[in-house]
Amino acid sequence: MLAPEATDLPLRMLRGLLLLFLLLIGIAILAMALITAAAGIDHDVMVEIAGPARNIASTSAFALFAAIMACGMVLLLLAVTFVRHLLAILDSVGAGDPFIPANAKRLDAMARTMLAIVIGGFALEMFARWLEARYAFGVSVDIGNPAGGLMLVLVLFVLARVFAHGTALREDLEGTV
Amino acid sequence: MPIRVKLDDMLHERRLTLSELSARVDITLANLSVLKTGKAKAIRFSTLEAICRELDCKPGDILDYSAED
């Protein structure tokens, strides 16, 4: 919920964008679930999406297809967790006091989540490529260059440390006259 | 806490109120009140110096240490 003090426009716009992002992720998860279900019900749908698999039984091909989709959905759920932490930090800015230990923990959790997304995404892409090479089974997974994600992980870990130290220093100063 | 603040005693001895001291040392009444009631976690040397200057006393006249029971 938007804190009542959060009346400043850039903050509201950022919050709106993050909520839009959450909505898009939600739609993507729903679409992936529907596609997987449709592919399970009608084999032709799967052939339409992934192409005709070679050297593998259709039930096994579907299992692999469903596994890739499930992994993709898990990665998207991790992205939801990431954005929710970011929203909570933004709300603490709106509430007037972002320099709290909870935000240091949130940044740390965001770094770990992003690390899981980068590693998981990379592994998923490698798995999809292997499937395509072996069974001509074209589930295209393109996560992009993991270097950018890894840099973000490092930045988040550093910021988490800075926040943790900063809030500890502030606690020290409280009660000093 | 084993550190006891004796500001109240010194003020009484010097016939000064906390508000008067606050005006003289340029420290807010709220902060001096925190110090006087023993709720402060730390005291800056600059605060201690200003109080000692205005009350014409030593830090030991304001702060006391006794081991906890």
gemmi code that builds the backbone of each chain (N, CA, C; Angstrom):
import gemmi

chains = {
    "A": [
        ("MET", (0.838, -1.202, 0.000), (0.000, 0.000, 0.000), (0.867, 1.245, 0.000)),
        ("LEU", (0.434, 2.267, -0.727), (1.217, 3.504, -0.811), (1.143, 4.238, 0.517)),
        ("ALA", (2.323, 4.564, 1.056), (2.348, 5.300, 2.310), (1.739, 6.688, 2.090)),
        ("PRO", (0.996, 7.204, 3.073), (0.320, 8.485, 2.863), (1.274, 9.650, 2.612)),
        ("GLU", (2.518, 9.519, 3.145), (3.475, 10.623, 2.976), (4.054, 10.651, 1.559)),
        ("ALA", (3.869, 9.528, 0.828), (4.519, 9.427, -0.475), (3.750, 10.214, -1.534)),
        ("THR", (3.860, 11.502, -1.443), (3.127, 12.310, -2.402), (4.036, 12.801, -3.515)),
        ("ASP", (5.346, 12.532, -3.375), (6.211, 13.115, -4.403), (6.129, 12.328, -5.702)),
        ("LEU", (6.064, 13.103, -6.783), (5.710, 12.544, -8.093), (6.677, 11.475, -8.594)),
        ("PRO", (8.006, 11.724, -8.581), (8.914, 10.673, -9.071), (8.755, 9.349, -8.328)),
        ("LEU", (8.497, 9.463, -7.013), (8.316, 8.253, -6.199), (7.070, 7.488, -6.645)),
        ("ARG", (6.016, 8.236, -6.886), (4.759, 7.602, -7.330), (4.923, 6.986, -8.714)),
        ("MET", (5.688, 7.681, -9.571), (5.896, 7.155, -10.921), (6.704, 5.863, -10.869)),
        ("LEU", (7.755, 5.860, -10.024), (8.572, 4.653, -9.884), (7.725, 3.492, -9.378)),
        ("ARG", (6.883, 3.819, -8.396), (6.024, 2.794, -7.824), (5.065, 2.237, -8.885)),
        ("GLY", (4.521, 3.156, -9.694), (3.617, 2.757, -10.771), (4.316, 1.843, -11.761)),
        ("LEU", (5.559, 2.201, -12.123), (6.317, 1.385, -13.080), (6.592, -0.006, -12.523)),
        ("LEU", (6.945, -0.056, -11.235), (7.230, -1.362, -10.616), (5.969, -2.220, -10.574)),
        ("LEU", (4.825, -1.574, -10.272), (3.566, -2.331, -10.240), (3.214, -2.838, -11.642)),
        ("LEU", (3.493, -1.991, -12.654), (3.250, -2.405, -14.041), (4.129, -3.603, -14.390)),
        ("PHE", (5.373, -3.549, -13.936), (6.326, -4.623, -14.165), (5.815, -5.921, -13.527)),
        ("LEU", (5.292, -5.780, -12.287), (4.737, -6.958, -11.594), (3.568, -7.545, -12.393)),
        ("LEU", (2.732, -6.646, -12.929), (1.575, -7.088, -13.710), (2.037, -7.856, -14.948)),
        ("LEU", (3.066, -7.318, -15.625), (3.583, -7.975, -16.829), (4.158, -9.354, -16.508)),
        ("ILE", (4.868, -9.426, -15.376), (5.421, -10.737, -14.976), (4.282, -11.712, -14.708)),
        ("GLY", (3.241, -11.204, -14.035), (2.075, -12.048, -13.732), (1.446, -12.578, -15.012)),
        ("ILE", (1.292, -11.692, -16.007), (0.705, -12.107, -17.290), (1.595, -13.157, -17.952)),
        ("ALA", (2.917, -12.931, -17.883), (3.855, -13.882, -18.499), (3.749, -15.259, -17.843)),
        ("ILE", (3.638, -15.282, -16.505), (3.526, -16.568, -15.786), (2.239, -17.285, -16.206)),
        ("LEU", (1.154, -16.487, -16.252), (-0.140, -17.064, -16.637), (-0.080, -17.619, -18.058)),
        ("ALA", (0.524, -16.855, -18.973), (0.622, -17.290, -20.374), (1.429, -18.581, -20.479)),
        ("MET", (2.539, -18.642, -19.718), (3.375, -19.845, -19.769), (2.620, -21.060, -19.242)),
        ("ALA", (1.844, -20.834, -18.168), (1.063, -21.943, -17.595), (0.016, -22.425, -18.601)),
        ("LEU", (-0.633, -21.470, -19.273), (-1.671, -21.834, -20.254), (-1.068, -22.575, -21.442)),
        ("ILE", (0.077, -22.073, -21.904), (0.748, -22.726, -23.052), (1.134, -24.162, -22.690)),
        ("THR", (1.681, -24.322, -21.461), (2.089, -25.667, -21.024), (0.875, -26.595, -20.959)),
        ("ALA", (-0.226, -26.066, -20.406), (-1.440, -26.877, -20.294), (-1.956, -27.250, -21.689)),
        ("ALA", (-1.952, -26.260, -22.601), (-2.449, -26.517, -23.959), (-1.570, -27.545, -24.654)),
        ("ALA", (-0.249, -27.443, -24.456), (0.674, -28.397, -25.081), (0.461, -29.803, -24.523)),
        ("GLY", (0.059, -29.862, -23.243), (-0.205, -31.164, -22.620), (-1.460, -31.804, -23.159)),
        ("ILE", (-2.453, -30.948, -23.434), (-3.736, -31.465, -23.919), (-3.639, -31.844, -25.401)),
        ("ASP", (-3.023, -30.931, -26.183), (-2.966, -31.153, -27.633), (-1.507, -31.152, -28.091)),
        ("HIS", (-1.050, -32.321, -28.536), (0.354, -32.468, -28.942), (0.724, -31.525, -30.092)),
        ("ASP", (-0.260, -31.240, -30.977), (0.009, -30.369, -32.128), (0.425, -28.961, -31.689)),
        ("VAL", (-0.137, -28.521, -30.557), (0.227, -27.182, -30.044), (1.715, -27.156, -29.720)),
        ("MET", (2.181, -28.232, -29.107), (3.598, -28.285, -28.741), (4.479, -28.315, -29.996)),
        ("VAL", (4.038, -29.076, -30.976), (4.800, -29.141, -32.239), (4.841, -27.750, -32.877)),
        ("GLU", (3.702, -27.060, -32.778), (3.612, -25.692, -33.326), (4.629, -24.764, -32.653)),
        ("ILE", (4.746, -24.903, -31.336), (5.628, -24.005, -30.573), (7.095, -24.437, -30.681)),
        ("ALA", (7.330, -25.728, -30.420), (8.718, -26.178, -30.269), (9.247, -26.936, -31.477)),
        ("GLY", (8.386, -27.213, -32.424), (8.831, -27.964, -33.596), (8.751, -29.462, -33.327)),
        ("PRO", (8.816, -30.285, -34.388), (8.711, -31.733, -34.192), (10.009, -32.297, -33.603)),
        ("ALA", (9.891, -32.895, -32.432), (11.082, -33.429, -31.770), (11.522, -34.721, -32.448)),
        ("ARG", (12.840, -34.880, -32.551), (13.386, -36.110, -33.162), (13.962, -37.013, -32.080)),
        ("ASN", (13.952, -38.304, -32.330), (14.595, -39.304, -31.459), (14.094, -39.277, -30.012)),
        ("ILE", (12.840, -38.922, -29.807), (12.318, -38.917, -28.440), (10.804, -39.128, -28.486)),
        ("ALA", (10.296, -39.863, -27.488), (8.858, -40.125, -27.433), (8.130, -38.825, -27.140)),
        ("SER", (6.901, -38.719, -27.641), (6.186, -37.446, -27.479), (5.912, -37.141, -26.007)),
        ("THR", (5.674, -38.182, -25.176), (5.421, -37.914, -23.742), (6.690, -37.374, -23.070)),
        ("SER", (7.837, -37.932, -23.454), (9.103, -37.437, -22.884), (9.365, -36.017, -23.360)),
        ("ALA", (9.062, -35.766, -24.632), (9.260, -34.418, -25.173), (8.404, -33.427, -24.401)),
        ("PHE", (7.158, -33.820, -24.105), (6.290, -32.913, -23.344), (6.835, -32.692, -21.929)),
        ("ALA", (7.349, -33.770, -21.323), (7.898, -33.642, -19.959), (9.046, -32.629, -19.942)),
        ("LEU", (9.914, -32.720, -20.975), (11.032, -31.775, -21.054), (10.535, -30.358, -21.302)),
        ("PHE", (9.535, -30.252, -22.187), (8.947, -28.947, -22.489), (8.345, -28.338, -21.212)),
        ("ALA", (7.577, -29.166, -20.483), (6.928, -28.687, -19.242), (7.985, -28.300, -18.203)),
        ("ALA", (9.088, -29.076, -18.167), (10.147, -28.783, -17.197), (10.760, -27.411, -17.484)),
        ("ILE", (11.002, -27.142, -18.781), (11.588, -25.847, -19.151), (10.622, -24.710, -18.792)),
        ("MET", (9.340, -24.925, -19.103), (8.348, -23.890, -18.789), (8.264, -23.682, -17.275)),
        ("ALA", (8.298, -24.782, -16.505), (8.207, -24.670, -15.040), (9.402, -23.894, -14.497)),
        ("CYS", (10.599, -24.210, -15.027), (11.800, -23.484, -14.580), (11.668, -21.998, -14.912)),
        ("GLY", (11.140, -21.718, -16.110), (10.931, -20.324, -16.522), (9.984, -19.618, -15.559)),
        ("MET", (8.926, -20.319, -15.158), (7.945, -19.721, -14.236), (8.572, -19.472, -12.858)),
        ("VAL", (9.414, -20.431, -12.433), (10.099, -20.238, -11.135), (10.990, -18.998, -11.200)),
        ("LEU", (11.704, -18.818, -12.321), (12.565, -17.640, -12.480), (11.729, -16.362, -12.440)),
        ("LEU", (10.545, -16.413, -13.059), (9.679, -15.234, -13.048), (9.160, -14.955, -11.629)),
        ("LEU", (8.879, -16.040, -10.879), (8.434, -15.854, -9.482), (9.556, -15.218, -8.643)),
        ("LEU", (10.794, -15.609, -8.957), (11.932, -14.973, -8.267), (11.988, -13.486, -8.604)),
        ("ALA", (11.674, -13.180, -9.876), (11.650, -11.764, -10.282), (10.557, -11.011, -9.519)),
        ("VAL", (9.437, -11.678, -9.244), (8.360, -11.061, -8.450), (8.888, -10.727, -7.054)),
        ("THR", (9.597, -11.696, -6.446), (10.179, -11.470, -5.116), (11.106, -10.263, -5.146)),
        ("PHE", (11.939, -10.192, -6.186), (12.896, -9.097, -6.337), (12.162, -7.750, -6.383)),
        ("VAL", (11.147, -7.676, -7.238), (10.417, -6.408, -7.402), (9.665, -6.040, -6.123)),
        ("ARG", (9.164, -7.052, -5.412), (8.442, -6.755, -4.158), (9.380, -6.176, -3.103)),
        ("HIS", (10.618, -6.683, -3.049), (11.602, -6.091, -2.133), (11.867, -4.630, -2.512)),
        ("LEU", (11.982, -4.406, -3.827), (12.244, -3.048, -4.317), (11.080, -2.119, -3.958)),
        ("LEU", (9.868, -2.630, -4.084), (8.678, -1.847, -3.719), (8.688, -1.500, -2.232)),
        ("ALA", (9.078, -2.479, -1.412), (9.115, -2.250, 0.040), (10.138, -1.166, 0.376)),
        ("ILE", (11.284, -1.188, -0.325), (12.304, -0.153, -0.093), (11.752, 1.211, -0.509)),
        ("LEU", (11.092, 1.234, -1.653), (10.504, 2.485, -2.153), (9.460, 3.016, -1.164)),
        ("ASP", (8.669, 2.134, -0.603), (7.654, 2.554, 0.377), (8.293, 3.118, 1.640)),
        ("SER", (9.459, 2.551, 2.021), (10.137, 3.081, 3.209), (10.667, 4.492, 2.929)),
        ("VAL", (11.013, 4.769, 1.664), (11.406, 6.138, 1.283), (10.189, 7.048, 1.437)),
        ("GLY", (9.044, 6.575, 0.954), (7.805, 7.348, 1.052), (7.414, 7.606, 2.491)),
        ("ALA", (7.692, 6.620, 3.362), (7.342, 6.760, 4.778), (8.315, 7.698, 5.495)),
        ("GLY", (9.400, 8.089, 4.822), (10.304, 9.096, 5.372), (11.569, 8.556, 6.022)),
        ("ASP", (11.724, 7.226, 6.114), (12.938, 6.716, 6.752), (13.433, 5.440, 6.077)),
        ("PRO", (14.225, 5.605, 4.996), (14.713, 4.406, 4.302), (15.969, 3.793, 4.940)),
        ("PHE", (16.625, 4.552, 5.850), (17.888, 4.035, 6.403), (17.643, 3.185, 7.640)),
        ("ILE", (17.031, 2.028, 7.390), (16.667, 1.111, 8.475), (17.292, -0.261, 8.205)),
        ("PRO", (17.549, -1.027, 9.260), (18.184, -2.340, 9.049), (17.386, -3.240, 8.100)),
        ("ALA", (16.050, -3.085, 8.095), (15.216, -3.934, 7.228), (15.595, -3.748, 5.765)),
        ("ASN", (15.952, -2.523, 5.377), (16.315, -2.287, 3.978), (17.668, -2.907, 3.626)),
        ("ALA", (18.571, -2.957, 4.596), (19.856, -3.633, 4.359), (19.586, -5.115, 4.085)),
        ("LYS", (18.673, -5.692, 4.874), (18.330, -7.112, 4.677), (17.638, -7.307, 3.326)),
        ("ARG", (16.785, -6.340, 2.954), (16.099, -6.450, 1.662), (17.096, -6.404, 0.505)),
        ("LEU", (18.069, -5.507, 0.580), (19.068, -5.411, -0.486), (19.868, -6.704, -0.584)),
        ("ASP", (20.193, -7.274, 0.569), (20.923, -8.539, 0.594), (20.077, -9.647, -0.056)),
        ("ALA", (18.789, -9.672, 0.299), (17.884, -10.681, -0.272), (17.747, -10.468, -1.781)),
        ("MET", (17.703, -9.188, -2.207), (17.599, -8.899, -3.644), (18.842, -9.390, -4.381)),
        ("ALA", (20.022, -9.199, -3.761), (21.267, -9.655, -4.390), (21.243, -11.177, -4.568)),
        ("ARG", (20.807, -11.877, -3.506), (20.751, -13.342, -3.580), (19.736, -13.803, -4.631)),
        ("THR", (18.579, -13.112, -4.657), (17.542, -13.470, -5.629), (18.055, -13.265, -7.050)),
        ("MET", (18.722, -12.117, -7.271), (19.239, -11.834, -8.614), (20.304, -12.855, -9.000)),
        ("LEU", (21.118, -13.272, -8.026), (22.141, -14.288, -8.296), (21.471, -15.593, -8.738)),
        ("ALA", (20.388, -15.961, -8.041), (19.649, -17.184, -8.397), (19.052, -17.045, -9.797)),
        ("ILE", (18.527, -15.845, -10.109), (17.930, -15.629, -11.434), (18.996, -15.745, -12.533)),
        ("VAL", (20.157, -15.114, -12.283), (21.217, -15.131, -13.306), (21.737, -16.552, -13.531)),
        ("ILE", (22.030, -17.245, -12.423), (22.560, -18.618, -12.551), (21.494, -19.550, -13.131)),
        ("GLY", (20.282, -19.437, -12.595), (19.176, -20.288, -13.073), (18.881, -20.034, -14.544)),
        ("GLY", (18.855, -18.760, -14.922), (18.568, -18.403, -16.308), (19.636, -18.937, -17.252)),
        ("PHE", (20.890, -18.815, -16.803), (22.004, -19.298, -17.635), (21.917, -20.822, -17.794)),
        ("ALA", (21.644, -21.510, -16.690), (21.526, -22.985, -16.732), (20.362, -23.402, -17.636)),
        ("LEU", (19.265, -22.650, -17.523), (18.088, -22.976, -18.336), (18.391, -22.787, -19.827)),
        ("GLU", (19.117, -21.709, -20.117), (19.462, -21.448, -21.526), (20.366, -22.563, -22.078)),
        ("MET", (21.331, -22.984, -21.257), (22.233, -24.061, -21.677), (21.445, -25.365, -21.917)),
        ("PHE", (20.500, -25.629, -20.996), (19.675, -26.847, -21.103), (18.836, -26.805, -22.386)),
        ("ALA", (18.238, -25.615, -22.658), (17.399, -25.473, -23.860), (18.234, -25.665, -25.121)),
        ("ARG", (19.470, -25.154, -25.086), (20.356, -25.309, -26.268), (20.727, -26.775, -26.488)),
        ("TRP", (20.957, -27.449, -25.354), (21.309, -28.867, -25.435), (20.142, -29.666, -26.019)),
        ("LEU", (18.918, -29.322, -25.554), (17.724, -30.001, -26.061), (17.593, -29.804, -27.569)),
        ("GLU", (17.817, -28.580, -27.995), (17.665, -28.254, -29.407), (18.700, -29.011, -30.239)),
        ("ALA", (19.931, -29.082, -29.706), (20.995, -29.778, -30.441), (20.719, -31.283, -30.511)),
        ("ARG", (20.165, -31.827, -29.431), (19.997, -33.279, -29.365), (18.700, -33.776, -30.009)),
        ("TYR", (17.612, -33.044, -29.735), (16.299, -33.535, -30.210), (15.641, -32.606, -31.219)),
        ("ALA", (16.338, -31.569, -31.661), (15.768, -30.569, -32.569), (14.499, -29.981, -31.980)),
        ("PHE", (14.572, -29.761, -30.683), (13.395, -29.389, -29.910), (13.558, -27.906, -29.539)),
        ("GLY", (12.945, -27.042, -30.342), (13.316, -25.635, -30.268), (12.614, -24.757, -29.266)),
        ("VAL", (12.828, -25.017, -27.972), (12.305, -24.077, -26.978), (13.358, -22.981, -26.811)),
        ("SER", (13.041, -21.817, -27.339), (14.055, -20.752, -27.343), (14.094, -20.049, -25.988)),
        ("VAL", (15.240, -20.134, -25.338), (15.446, -19.417, -24.078), (16.617, -18.469, -24.297)),
        ("ASP", (16.357, -17.172, -24.207), (17.429, -16.201, -24.406), (17.486, -15.257, -23.217)),
        ("ILE", (18.386, -15.548, -22.307), (18.501, -14.736, -21.080), (19.413, -13.535, -21.334)),
        ("GLY", (20.243, -13.643, -22.354), (21.175, -12.549, -22.638), (22.486, -12.738, -21.894)),
        ("ASN", (23.343, -11.745, -21.996), (24.667, -11.837, -21.361), (24.528, -11.792, -19.839)),
        ("PRO", (25.013, -12.843, -19.136), (24.854, -12.839, -17.667), (25.749, -11.822, -16.959)),
        ("ALA", (26.707, -11.197, -17.682), (27.639, -10.256, -17.034), (26.893, -9.075, -16.409)),
        ("GLY", (25.887, -8.568, -17.113), (25.112, -7.444, -16.591), (24.413, -7.804, -15.293)),
        ("GLY", (23.797, -8.981, -15.282), (23.101, -9.461, -14.075), (24.074, -9.654, -12.917)),
        ("LEU", (25.263, -10.210, -13.246), (26.256, -10.447, -12.193), (26.762, -9.120, -11.621)),
        ("MET", (26.908, -8.119, -12.489), (27.342, -6.798, -12.013), (26.279, -6.233, -11.062)),
        ("LEU", (25.005, -6.409, -11.421), (23.912, -5.942, -10.562), (23.967, -6.644, -9.201)),
        ("VAL", (24.261, -7.958, -9.227), (24.387, -8.717, -7.978), (25.476, -8.112, -7.090)),
        ("LEU", (26.631, -7.815, -7.719), (27.746, -7.228, -6.953), (27.351, -5.878, -6.369)),
        ("VAL", (26.717, -5.034, -7.194), (26.297, -3.701, -6.736), (25.334, -3.842, -5.549)),
        ("LEU", (24.408, -4.783, -5.664), (23.417, -4.971, -4.585), (24.072, -5.462, -3.297)),
        ("PHE", (25.042, -6.386, -3.431), (25.743, -6.867, -2.232), (26.508, -5.718, -1.561)),
        ("VAL", (27.162, -4.884, -2.397), (27.908, -3.743, -1.842), (26.936, -2.775, -1.157)),
        ("LEU", (25.838, -2.450, -1.831), (24.855, -1.524, -1.241), (24.283, -2.074, 0.066)),
        ("ALA", (24.054, -3.390, 0.099), (23.521, -4.015, 1.321), (24.501, -3.821, 2.476)),
        ("ARG", (25.810, -3.986, 2.182), (26.833, -3.796, 3.224), (26.870, -2.342, 3.675)),
        ("VAL", (26.803, -1.425, 2.693), (26.824, 0.008, 3.006), (25.613, 0.363, 3.883)),
        ("PHE", (24.451, -0.147, 3.530), (23.229, 0.123, 4.304), (23.346, -0.444, 5.717)),
        ("ALA", (23.835, -1.678, 5.804), (23.942, -2.316, 7.124), (24.878, -1.502, 8.013)),
        ("HIS", (26.018, -1.066, 7.444), (26.991, -0.298, 8.217), (26.407, 1.069, 8.573)),
        ("GLY", (25.761, 1.699, 7.587), (25.190, 3.030, 7.797), (24.119, 3.035, 8.882)),
        ("THR", (23.244, 2.035, 8.865), (22.178, 1.999, 9.877), (22.767, 1.722, 11.260)),
        ("ALA", (23.845, 0.898, 11.301), (24.501, 0.622, 12.588), (25.127, 1.903, 13.138)),
        ("LEU", (25.754, 2.688, 12.234), (26.355, 3.957, 12.656), (25.285, 4.901, 13.182)),
        ("ARG", (24.150, 4.927, 12.508), (23.074, 5.823, 12.931), (22.526, 5.415, 14.295)),
        ("GLU", (22.411, 4.105, 14.492), (21.941, 3.628, 15.802), (22.891, 4.072, 16.909)),
        ("ASP", (24.204, 4.066, 16.561), (25.211, 4.526, 17.523), (24.998, 5.994, 17.881)),
        ("LEU", (24.645, 6.784, 16.850), (24.501, 8.227, 17.061), (23.229, 8.591, 17.829)),
        ("GLU", (22.222, 7.726, 17.702), (20.979, 8.004, 18.428), (21.259, 7.947, 19.922)),
        ("GLY", (20.798, 8.930, 20.639), (21.032, 8.952, 22.077), (22.338, 9.621, 22.436)),
        ("THR", (23.041, 10.170, 21.397), (24.255, 10.935, 21.681), (23.876, 12.408, 21.837)),
        ("VAL", (24.367, 13.016, 22.920), (24.042, 14.436, 23.114), (25.319, 15.268, 23.055)),
    ],
    "B": [
        ("MET", (22.587, 1.406, 33.866), (23.966, 1.643, 33.396), (24.819, 2.123, 34.568)),
        ("PRO", (26.032, 1.629, 34.699), (26.875, 2.032, 35.836), (27.315, 3.496, 35.794)),
        ("ILE", (27.186, 4.156, 34.624), (27.521, 5.589, 34.557), (26.289, 6.388, 34.997)),
        ("ARG", (26.466, 7.222, 36.014), (25.350, 8.035, 36.500), (25.625, 9.504, 36.154)),
        ("VAL", (24.614, 10.176, 35.630), (24.765, 11.592, 35.283), (24.288, 12.426, 36.470)),
        ("LYS", (25.177, 13.288, 36.943), (24.851, 14.084, 38.142), (24.560, 15.543, 37.790)),
        ("LEU", (24.071, 15.743, 36.581), (23.827, 17.112, 36.114), (22.834, 17.840, 37.022)),
        ("ASP", (21.835, 17.116, 37.467), (20.801, 17.707, 38.329), (21.428, 18.295, 39.604)),
        ("ASP", (22.327, 17.515, 40.210), (22.991, 17.977, 41.444), (23.800, 19.251, 41.180)),
        ("MET", (24.543, 19.242, 40.060), (25.375, 20.406, 39.739), (24.527, 21.640, 39.469)),
        ("LEU", (23.412, 21.428, 38.756), (22.526, 22.563, 38.463), (21.989, 23.144, 39.773)),
        ("HIS", (21.631, 22.255, 40.676), (21.093, 22.674, 41.971), (22.146, 23.476, 42.730)),
        ("GLU", (23.369, 22.967, 42.693), (24.481, 23.617, 43.382), (24.758, 25.014, 42.813)),
        ("ARG", (24.649, 25.129, 41.491), (24.945, 26.412, 40.820), (23.706, 27.307, 40.731)),
        ("ARG", (22.583, 26.841, 41.283), (21.321, 27.601, 41.236), (20.926, 27.964, 39.800)),
        ("LEU", (21.021, 26.945, 38.940), (20.670, 27.153, 37.530), (19.547, 26.202, 37.125)),
        ("THR", (18.734, 26.609, 36.161), (17.730, 25.683, 35.631), (18.286, 25.057, 34.353)),
        ("LEU", (17.632, 24.005, 33.925), (18.078, 23.317, 32.701), (17.925, 24.252, 31.494)),
        ("SER", (16.863, 25.053, 31.472), (16.641, 25.989, 30.362), (17.758, 27.019, 30.292)),
        ("GLU", (18.169, 27.514, 31.444), (19.254, 28.508, 31.458), (20.546, 27.892, 30.936)),
        ("LEU", (20.826, 26.669, 31.396), (22.038, 25.986, 30.924), (21.960, 25.755, 29.415)),
        ("SER", (20.766, 25.372, 28.955), (20.562, 25.114, 27.531), (20.910, 26.353, 26.703)),
        ("ALA", (20.468, 27.517, 27.169), (20.747, 28.772, 26.458), (22.248, 29.072, 26.473)),
        ("ARG", (22.905, 28.768, 27.597), (24.334, 29.107, 27.725), (25.231, 28.185, 26.889)),
        ("VAL", (24.904, 26.899, 26.856), (25.794, 25.956, 26.147), (25.365, 25.707, 24.709)),
        ("ASP", (24.240, 26.316, 24.330), (23.744, 26.180, 22.962), (23.470, 24.718, 22.591)),
        ("ILE", (22.858, 24.018, 23.538), (22.420, 22.631, 23.283), (20.918, 22.618, 23.579)),
        ("THR", (20.157, 21.928, 22.758), (18.691, 21.988, 22.924), (18.289, 21.461, 24.299)),
        ("LEU", (17.182, 22.006, 24.769), (16.647, 21.592, 26.071), (16.318, 20.096, 26.053)),
        ("ALA", (15.806, 19.656, 24.897), (15.441, 18.233, 24.772), (16.668, 17.346, 24.973)),
        ("ASN", (17.786, 17.730, 24.348), (19.008, 16.935, 24.474), (19.571, 16.973, 25.887)),
        ("LEU", (19.528, 18.166, 26.493), (20.021, 18.266, 27.874), (19.149, 17.444, 28.815)),
        ("SER", (17.858, 17.428, 28.504), (16.926, 16.656, 29.322), (17.225, 15.152, 29.226)),
        ("VAL", (17.550, 14.727, 28.009), (17.939, 13.320, 27.789), (19.166, 12.989, 28.631)),
        ("LEU", (20.115, 13.927, 28.649), (21.348, 13.726, 29.419), (21.040, 13.690, 30.924)),
        ("LYS", (20.225, 14.637, 31.362), (19.933, 14.770, 32.788), (19.206, 13.534, 33.340)),
        ("THR", (18.294, 12.992, 32.529), (17.509, 11.849, 33.008), (18.242, 10.521, 32.834)),
        ("GLY", (19.476, 10.582, 32.344), (20.274, 9.359, 32.220), (19.869, 8.489, 31.044)),
        ("LYS", (19.145, 9.100, 30.072), (18.714, 8.306, 28.918), (19.708, 8.371, 27.758)),
        ("ALA", (20.721, 9.225, 27.884), (21.699, 9.366, 26.789), (22.585, 8.122, 26.726)),
        ("LYS", (22.912, 7.720, 25.484), (23.806, 6.564, 25.315), (25.253, 7.016, 25.230)),
        ("ALA", (25.456, 8.272, 24.791), (26.822, 8.785, 24.628), (26.801, 10.298, 24.766)),
        ("ILE", (27.961, 10.844, 25.118), (28.064, 12.303, 25.228), (29.286, 12.779, 24.443)),
        ("ARG", (29.108, 13.806, 23.625), (30.236, 14.335, 22.848), (31.165, 15.110, 23.786)),
        ("PHE", (32.459, 15.114, 23.457), (33.403, 15.916, 24.236), (33.010, 17.392, 24.193)),
        ("SER", (32.506, 17.839, 23.021), (32.134, 19.255, 22.885), (30.990, 19.605, 23.847)),
        ("THR", (30.063, 18.679, 24.053), (28.948, 18.907, 24.988), (29.477, 18.972, 26.418)),
        ("LEU", (30.342, 17.987, 26.717), (30.911, 17.916, 28.069), (31.709, 19.190, 28.378)),
        ("GLU", (32.486, 19.600, 27.365), (33.321, 20.790, 27.515), (32.452, 22.034, 27.788)),
        ("ALA", (31.376, 22.191, 27.010), (30.499, 23.354, 27.163), (29.841, 23.363, 28.544)),
        ("ILE", (29.399, 22.194, 28.986), (28.742, 22.123, 30.303), (29.742, 22.447, 31.416)),
        ("CYS", (30.951, 21.838, 31.310), (31.984, 22.091, 32.329), (32.355, 23.574, 32.355)),
        ("ARG", (32.428, 24.176, 31.180), (32.788, 25.598, 31.090), (31.733, 26.455, 31.800)),
        ("GLU", (30.465, 26.180, 31.492), (29.400, 27.019, 32.033), (29.134, 26.755, 33.514)),
        ("LEU", (29.333, 25.532, 33.935), (29.073, 25.208, 35.349), (30.348, 25.310, 36.191)),
        ("ASP", (31.445, 25.611, 35.501), (32.757, 25.740, 36.167), (33.040, 24.496, 37.021)),
        ("CYS", (33.080, 23.373, 36.345), (33.315, 22.113, 37.064), (34.142, 21.159, 36.208)),
        ("LYS", (34.445, 19.990, 36.763), (35.192, 18.953, 36.032), (34.204, 17.887, 35.540)),
        ("PRO", (34.586, 17.118, 34.497), (33.682, 16.037, 34.022), (33.230, 15.118, 35.146)),
        ("GLY", (34.125, 14.868, 36.100), (33.791, 13.980, 37.216), (32.691, 14.544, 38.116)),
        ("ASP", (32.489, 15.879, 38.039), (31.402, 16.461, 38.830), (30.039, 16.184, 38.197)),
        ("ILE", (30.073, 15.842, 36.913), (28.812, 15.605, 36.192), (28.540, 14.116, 36.020)),
        ("LEU", (29.634, 13.361, 35.823), (29.487, 11.916, 35.592), (30.101, 11.126, 36.740)),
        ("ASP", (29.448, 10.039, 37.081), (29.965, 9.178, 38.140), (29.885, 7.729, 37.681)),
        ("TYR", (30.817, 6.930, 38.167), (30.780, 5.506, 37.800), (30.676, 4.661, 39.058)),
        ("SER", (29.720, 3.724, 39.037), (29.678, 2.761, 40.134), (29.346, 1.401, 39.539)),
        ("ALA", (30.102, 0.397, 39.942), (29.882, -0.953, 39.411), (28.470, -1.408, 39.768)),
        ("GLU", (27.846, -2.090, 38.801), (26.475, -2.537, 39.028), (26.464, -3.665, 40.051)),
        ("ASP", (25.370, -3.742, 40.822), (25.234, -4.810, 41.828), (25.038, -6.157, 41.165)),
    ],
}
model = gemmi.Model(1)
for chain_id, residues in chains.items():
    chain = gemmi.Chain(chain_id)
    for i, (resn, *xyz) in enumerate(residues, 1):
        res = gemmi.Residue()
        res.name, res.seqid = resn, gemmi.SeqId(i, " ")
        for name, pos in zip(("N", "CA", "C"), xyz):
            atom = gemmi.Atom()
            atom.name, atom.element = name, gemmi.Element(name[0])
            atom.pos, atom.b_iso = gemmi.Position(*pos), 0.0
            res.add_atom(atom)
        chain.add_residue(res)
    model.add_chain(chain)
structure = gemmi.Structure()
structure.add_model(model)
structure.setup_entities()
